[in-house]
């Protein structure tokens, strides 16, 4: 019995080293590439803005004051006002809620479903894998934005439906990456050992394989977050995402930004800047996570 | 190689069939059907007319029959009429496809012209100022929404240079000068977006290749720097770049949707967006399917090119 206990302890030790080194790897990468830290800080700022939008915004984002319509940026209205006199700064602060909410939920759903499909395909392979992967191919054959447009057109334009559409777009790519990671994790001796001692399959998948594929899953999710925000903004810009008068960055650009862009360029500049900064922050952070946790992914 | 081509072709057929099922299914998920949604919104169509329209469009048949009819229409290049304008869809496509093709081809060329030199510069001067600038431009390109970039380009071209692209689409064959004036800005906006990923890929593959033995040999035998980089390194580094360019075809096609809308170019993208807004479902399903078929075919061609360039792939 004693001889068996020793290796078990050793395994625990290895597991904890892995846990520690993942945090440390991130820290080392951030120190080596300060852009990672900057992006993390930006994300914190965006999240706090979304959480405390009510406190931070100087005005109600829906409050119109026709006497100050299309006012240029000033101390009272740092980003100016729009065509019916709403404060652009307040609308951008509130818009962060929509972007973040849609991004997080869409990526959450897309990643979770993609993960389940990827785990099943990668672990069991065979006919199930063949069929599911062909379905994923079929979904992926339609460009993401076009698919999202088609889905939203069927479901009726709204924020929730834009979110569902984005989640569906995310699933195939995610499932493929998880599938690949599972297939290589499956080759490990400890999986063979778990099978040999008679572990049930769900347990092998959930406790032996899943923890070893979380890195690529998290990396991909973080990279998709920026993309999801971009797609939501694009859908809203095209008129099939968030509907007026809700403040959404993409919608602000299309409705008033384009119509008054020569008289009041601030209407187009600031919402676009907000989208770019948010997407940039998530892209850079995703890159940092990838460099720290999963250098192999950067090659693909 | 023939075996590989045959296998890939056989795999593409079920994928396209499944895509068509997804598209068809999507269009039928619509609450009620397309017509009720459409007519309900205008609110002035009687029950009788609705039934007649439904019969004309074949919406009263069972789903599997509708699907087979639609599939046959797609295969025989006769996808019916627009509900809204009653124009035959092939006519609308004949006008729209050349616009999108021209935009996409120009964007691709401009994208490569931006991406490859910057990527090479970034790699050969790794961790220097120019590398940081190059990498920042690339990440920036991935983050800036093309609809914003496009809007800014139009606005500032108008404010600073008092220049607006000529209104009313002119075909390249009839009026090449006006046509190029209309296409250059949108293609540049789209090309910039495409160049971001290509730039990153070029940088990382050139970096990798520069560490290979044969590059060291080239340096050791005293070749000039430019010779080593362009003749020895870049040539080999470009193989994976071909794949990333191929992989971007989807981004390119999606990008045309946005850019055509902003720059008012009457291409496939704008046709699709308008059809979606008017719920003109015959056009939507035809266009989405056409885009999927194009993408699958192009990806197949890219893979075949890749297999031809790198024989190891065929034997996987």
Interface residues (C-beta under 8 A of the other chain):
Chain A: X134 X135 X137 X138 X139 X141 X142 X143 X144 X145 X146 X147 X149 X150 X151 X152 X153 X154 X155 X226 X230 X233 X234 X237 X238 X239 X240 X250 X253 X254 X257 X258 X261 X262 X265 X268 X269 X271 X272 X275 X276 X279 X280 X283 X284 X287 X298 X299
Chain B: X14 X15 X16 X17 X18 X19 X21 X22 X23 X26 X27 X29 X30 X139 X140 X142 X143 X144 X145 X147 X148 X149 X151 X152 X154 X155 X158 X159 X204 X250 X251 X253 X254 X257 X258 X261 X262 X272 X273 X276 X277 X279 X284 X288 X291 X292 X295 X296
